[in-house]
Amino acid sequence: MNIYDVIKKRRSVRRYSQESVPEEKIQKILEAARWAPSWVNSQCWQFVVVQDPKQVSRLCKGTIEQYINAPAFIVGCGHPESSGKKGDQQYYMVDVALALEHLVLAATAEGLGTCWLAGFKEEYIREVLEIPANYRIVAMIALGYPEGRGEEDWGEKAKQRKPLERKPLSDIVHRDRW
Ligand SMILES: Cc1cc2nc3c(=O)[nH]c(=O)nc-3n(C[C@H](O)[C@H](O)[C@H](O)COP(=O)(O)O)c2cc1C
């Protein structure tokens, strides 16, 4: 798959098979995350890979999307003090998001499903995973093989046989000035 195919194949997957994700694939997608750009190359990120079924189950209790039955989660954390700030804009969020999206696209290329999750209780997840107080939890990525592995398992909208809507370029692109 070339990069454009990977980008279009990625969907938010919310139903997973319980087959565990091979360590080799975990390593490959973490490697992709590691090469993301970041504020002055500060690489303020840390990733917690959660595969122990007891920890996965505890983690799910701290998310709004408790129905997501992924066998693994990757929790992306950022160290705000190591990244940049510009007024009220904190770039650790951008750094960690870029790394996680590298990881998500690499996972797609590896035949894995993912789902970004921001609907979690930060302090609960911090306690379960023993994340230090000076790190913020930016997002969790659910990870695993889509249930059934068929195209119909690549997301809710795909199930309804509807293409996922995106705004047309004409609504979102400006040239030379807004
Ligand atoms: C920052 C962020 C947070 C998200 N949080 C959640 C979430 O908590 N629960 C969920 O089911 N999906 C979550 N999503 C997935 C979006 O709902 C999904 O990307 C969007 O509907 C487009 O669908 P697609 O990913 O299949 O293209 C999140 C996505 C992003 C980028």
The ligand as an ORCA input file, in Angstrom:
! r2SCAN-3c Opt
* xyz 0 1
  C      -8.391     13.751     19.101
  C      -9.418     12.692     18.789
  C     -10.177     12.168     19.802
  C     -11.097     11.143     19.559
  N     -11.776     10.584     20.598
  C     -12.617      9.570     20.367
  C     -13.278      8.928     21.447
  O     -13.085      9.278     22.612
  N     -14.125      7.903     21.162
  C     -14.329      7.463     19.886
  O     -15.090      6.514     19.700
  N     -13.715      8.051     18.825
  C     -12.865      9.078     19.035
  N     -12.195      9.663     17.984
  C     -12.407      9.164     16.604
  C     -13.279     10.109     15.761
  O     -14.610     10.025     16.178
  C     -13.129      9.713     14.271
  O     -11.788      9.885     13.882
  C     -14.021     10.540     13.344
  O     -15.386     10.289     13.597
  C     -13.765     10.237     11.866
  O     -13.940      8.845     11.599
  P     -12.755      7.959     11.019
  O     -11.630      8.009     12.059
  O     -13.305      6.563     10.894
  O     -12.296      8.539      9.737
  C     -11.278     10.678     18.222
  C     -10.496     11.225     17.189
  C      -9.566     12.206     17.467
  C      -8.697     12.727     16.354
*
